[in-house]
């Protein structure tokens, strides 16, 4: 009778593939400071950040993370100088064009959330083109938050819900958290298990306000243009060392841990 193989413990510091965060969201901050420290214009920091996006998307795909949400352009970013906004839009267009092949090879699908209609038409066309090309992929689901604000999303959801109620298709008694979440930009997207913010700032900046109620938050001083696959793995390891109680009591204190 063949002997059973003895299970071996994972190496210290290794990532447990059974306890990966299902959804990771990232506030990509620090492009301007990265450029300023090098005596470069701000747009140089945004351009350098394209490699960070590529590295993190591929790393998330390789790890087996299901969903990755990148805070790409906020509603507040529209208040930046017109030249910088224009440069950001062109960089977004170029990045989608240049990285589409690699995302396709790695089974990544592309989705976007926010007030997309405010974006330039050529960017919308690129989003639709690349999104359509990658639509059949079944690996990592990449969400770009564009022209996005957490408060704007909640307001838009409330308006859509009120419109349904006005048409007699929704009664007040049917409104609960689950029903409200169904009116968010991407109701199919699970709430982030892990929220990462780069550059050392300690705030969430109007990002996924409804969805991050119980997210584990990981702050790093690394500026976004320097953030790479190894930094994402560090954040995941940190996440796996935490105990998630969702407002409950630790099992060691007699409570039941929520799965």
C-alpha positions as CSV (number, residue, x, y, z in Angstrom):
1,X,0.0,0.0,0.0
2,X,1.5,3.3,-1.0
3,X,2.4,5.7,1.8
4,X,0.6,9.0,2.0
5,X,2.8,12.0,1.4
6,X,3.2,14.2,4.5
7,X,1.9,17.7,4.0
8,X,4.7,20.3,4.2
9,X,4.4,23.6,5.9
10,X,4.5,26.7,3.7
11,X,7.8,28.5,3.9
12,X,7.9,31.4,6.3
13,X,6.7,34.5,4.6
14,X,5.0,32.6,1.8
15,X,1.6,33.7,0.6
16,X,-1.1,31.2,1.4
17,X,-3.1,30.7,-1.8
18,X,-6.1,29.5,0.2
19,X,-6.4,32.9,2.0
20,X,-6.0,35.4,-0.7
21,X,-8.1,38.6,-0.6
22,X,-10.8,38.1,-3.2
23,X,-10.9,41.8,-4.1
24,X,-8.0,44.3,-3.8
25,X,-8.4,48.0,-4.2
26,X,-5.5,50.5,-4.6
27,X,-5.4,54.2,-4.2
28,X,-2.4,55.0,-6.5
29,X,-0.9,58.1,-4.9
30,X,2.5,59.9,-5.1
31,X,3.1,60.5,-8.8
32,X,3.6,64.2,-8.3
33,X,6.0,63.8,-5.4
34,X,8.0,61.2,-7.3
35,X,8.5,63.6,-10.1
36,X,9.2,66.6,-7.9
37,X,12.0,64.7,-6.0
38,X,13.7,64.2,-9.4
39,X,13.2,67.8,-10.6
40,X,10.7,66.6,-13.3
41,X,7.3,67.9,-14.3
42,X,4.3,66.1,-12.7
43,X,3.4,64.4,-15.9
44,X,6.7,62.5,-15.7
45,X,5.4,60.9,-12.5
46,X,2.2,59.9,-14.2
47,X,4.1,58.4,-17.1
48,X,6.4,56.4,-14.8
49,X,3.4,55.0,-13.0
50,X,2.3,53.1,-16.1
51,X,5.0,50.4,-15.3
52,X,3.6,50.2,-11.8
53,X,0.1,49.5,-13.2
54,X,1.5,46.8,-15.5
55,X,3.5,45.1,-12.7
56,X,0.7,45.1,-10.2
57,X,-1.9,43.8,-12.7
58,X,0.3,41.0,-13.8
59,X,1.2,40.1,-10.2
60,X,-2.4,40.1,-9.1
61,X,-3.2,37.8,-12.0
62,X,-0.4,35.4,-11.1
63,X,-1.4,35.3,-7.5
64,X,-4.9,34.4,-8.4
65,X,-6.6,37.4,-7.0
66,X,-10.1,37.7,-8.5
67,X,-10.7,41.4,-8.7
68,X,-8.4,44.4,-8.7
69,X,-9.8,48.0,-8.5
70,X,-7.4,50.9,-9.3
71,X,-8.4,54.5,-8.4
72,X,-7.3,55.9,-11.7
73,X,-8.9,59.3,-12.0
74,X,-11.2,60.8,-9.3
75,X,-14.0,63.4,-9.7
76,X,-11.7,65.8,-7.8
77,X,-9.0,65.3,-10.4
78,X,-11.1,67.3,-12.9
79,X,-10.0,70.4,-10.8
80,X,-6.4,70.0,-11.8
81,X,-4.8,72.2,-14.4
82,X,-6.2,71.6,-17.9
83,X,-2.8,70.6,-19.3
84,X,-2.3,68.0,-16.6
85,X,-5.8,66.5,-17.1
86,X,-5.2,66.3,-20.9
87,X,-1.9,64.6,-20.3
88,X,-3.5,62.1,-17.9
89,X,-6.2,61.3,-20.5
90,X,-3.7,60.7,-23.2
91,X,-1.6,58.5,-20.9
92,X,-4.6,56.5,-20.0
93,X,-5.4,56.0,-23.7
94,X,-1.8,54.9,-24.5
95,X,-1.6,52.6,-21.5
96,X,-4.7,50.7,-22.5
97,X,-3.5,50.5,-26.1
98,X,0.0,49.3,-25.1
99,X,-1.0,46.8,-22.4
100,X,-4.0,45.3,-24.0
101,X,-2.0,42.4,-25.6
102,X,-0.4,41.4,-22.3
103,X,-3.7,41.6,-20.4
104,X,-5.3,39.4,-23.1
105,X,-2.5,36.8,-22.9
106,X,-2.9,36.6,-19.1
107,X,-6.7,36.3,-19.2
108,X,-7.5,39.7,-17.7
109,X,-10.9,41.3,-18.3
110,X,-11.4,45.1,-18.2
111,X,-14.2,46.9,-16.4
112,X,-14.7,50.6,-15.5
113,X,-16.7,52.4,-12.9
114,X,-17.5,56.1,-12.4
115,X,-19.1,58.9,-14.4
116,X,-17.6,57.6,-17.6
117,X,-19.7,59.9,-19.8
118,X,-17.5,62.9,-18.5
119,X,-14.4,61.4,-20.1
120,X,-13.2,62.5,-23.6
121,X,-14.8,60.6,-26.4
122,X,-11.6,59.1,-27.6
123,X,-10.9,57.6,-24.1
124,X,-14.4,56.2,-24.0
125,X,-13.9,54.6,-27.4
126,X,-10.6,53.1,-26.2
127,X,-12.2,51.7,-23.0
128,X,-15.0,50.2,-25.0
129,X,-12.7,48.7,-27.6
130,X,-10.2,47.1,-25.1
131,X,-13.0,46.1,-22.7
132,X,-14.8,44.4,-25.6
133,X,-11.7,42.6,-26.7
134,X,-11.0,41.3,-23.2
135,X,-14.6,40.5,-22.3
136,X,-14.4,36.8,-22.8
137,X,-11.4,36.4,-20.4
138,X,-11.9,34.5,-17.2
139,X,-8.9,35.5,-15.1
140,X,-8.4,38.6,-13.1
141,X,-11.1,41.2,-13.4
142,X,-9.5,44.6,-13.6
143,X,-11.7,47.6,-12.6
144,X,-10.6,51.1,-13.4
145,X,-12.3,53.8,-11.3
146,X,-12.5,56.8,-13.7
147,X,-14.1,60.1,-13.1
148,X,-15.0,58.4,-9.9
149,X,-16.0,59.6,-6.4
150,X,-17.5,57.5,-3.6
151,X,-20.0,60.1,-2.7
152,X,-21.0,60.6,-6.4
153,X,-21.5,56.8,-6.6
154,X,-23.8,56.8,-3.6
155,X,-25.8,59.8,-5.0
156,X,-26.1,58.2,-8.4
157,X,-27.3,55.0,-6.7
158,X,-29.9,56.9,-4.6
159,X,-31.1,58.7,-7.8
160,X,-31.5,55.4,-9.6
161,X,-33.4,53.9,-6.7
162,X,-35.6,56.9,-6.4
163,X,-36.4,56.7,-10.1
164,X,-37.4,53.1,-9.7
165,X,-39.6,54.0,-6.7
166,X,-41.2,56.9,-8.6
167,X,-42.2,54.4,-11.4
168,X,-43.8,52.2,-8.8
169,X,-41.2,49.4,-9.3
170,X,-39.8,49.6,-5.8
171,X,-41.5,50.1,-2.5
172,X,-39.8,51.7,0.6
173,X,-40.2,48.4,2.5
174,X,-37.9,46.7,-0.1
175,X,-35.1,49.1,0.5
176,X,-32.2,47.6,2.5
177,X,-28.4,47.4,2.2
178,X,-28.5,44.6,-0.3
179,X,-31.1,46.4,-2.5
180,X,-29.1,49.6,-2.3
181,X,-25.8,47.9,-3.3
182,X,-27.6,46.6,-6.4
183,X,-27.7,50.2,-7.7
184,X,-23.9,50.9,-7.3
185,X,-21.8,51.2,-10.4
186,X,-20.6,47.5,-10.3
187,X,-23.0,45.6,-8.1
188,X,-21.3,42.3,-9.1
189,X,-18.0,43.5,-7.6
190,X,-17.4,42.0,-4.1
191,X,-16.5,44.5,-1.4
192,X,-12.7,44.9,-1.1
193,X,-11.0,42.6,1.4
194,X,-7.8,44.7,1.2
195,X,-7.5,48.4,0.4
196,X,-3.9,49.6,-0.3
197,X,-2.8,53.3,-0.3
198,X,0.6,54.3,-1.4
199,X,2.8,57.4,-0.6
200,X,2.3,57.4,3.1
201,X,-1.0,59.4,3.2
202,X,-3.5,58.0,5.8
203,X,-6.9,58.6,4.2
204,X,-9.2,57.0,1.7
205,X,-9.9,60.1,-0.4
206,X,-13.5,59.4,-1.3
207,X,-12.8,56.0,-2.7
208,X,-15.4,53.2,-2.5
209,X,-17.0,54.7,0.6
210,X,-19.9,52.2,0.6
211,X,-17.7,49.2,-0.2
212,X,-14.8,49.5,2.2
213,X,-16.8,49.4,5.4
214,X,-15.0,46.3,6.6
215,X,-11.9,46.3,4.3
216,X,-8.4,45.8,5.8
217,X,-6.4,48.9,5.1
218,X,-2.7,48.8,4.3
219,X,-0.7,52.0,4.1
220,X,2.8,52.1,2.6
221,X,5.2,55.0,2.2
222,X,6.2,53.8,-1.2
223,X,5.3,56.2,-3.9
224,X,3.1,54.7,-6.6
225,X,5.7,55.0,-9.5
226,X,8.0,52.8,-7.3
227,X,5.3,50.3,-6.4
228,X,5.9,46.8,-8.0
229,X,4.8,43.2,-7.7
230,X,6.9,42.6,-4.5
231,X,5.1,45.5,-2.8
232,X,1.7,44.0,-3.6
233,X,2.9,40.6,-2.2
234,X,4.0,42.4,1.0
235,X,0.5,43.9,1.4
236,X,-1.1,40.5,0.8
237,X,1.2,38.8,3.4
238,X,0.3,41.6,5.9
239,X,-3.4,41.0,5.1
240,X,-3.0,37.2,5.8
241,X,-1.5,38.0,9.2
242,X,-4.7,39.8,10.3
243,X,-7.8,38.4,12.0
244,X,-11.0,39.7,10.4
245,X,-13.9,39.8,12.9
246,X,-16.4,42.1,11.0
247,X,-17.5,43.6,14.3
248,X,-17.6,40.3,16.1
249,X,-15.5,38.8,18.9
250,X,-12.2,36.9,18.4
251,X,-12.7,33.1,18.6
252,X,-10.1,33.1,21.3
253,X,-12.5,35.1,23.4
254,X,-15.4,32.9,22.9
255,X,-16.9,34.4,19.8
256,X,-17.7,33.0,16.4
257,X,-15.5,34.1,13.6
258,X,-17.4,35.3,10.5
259,X,-16.2,33.6,7.3
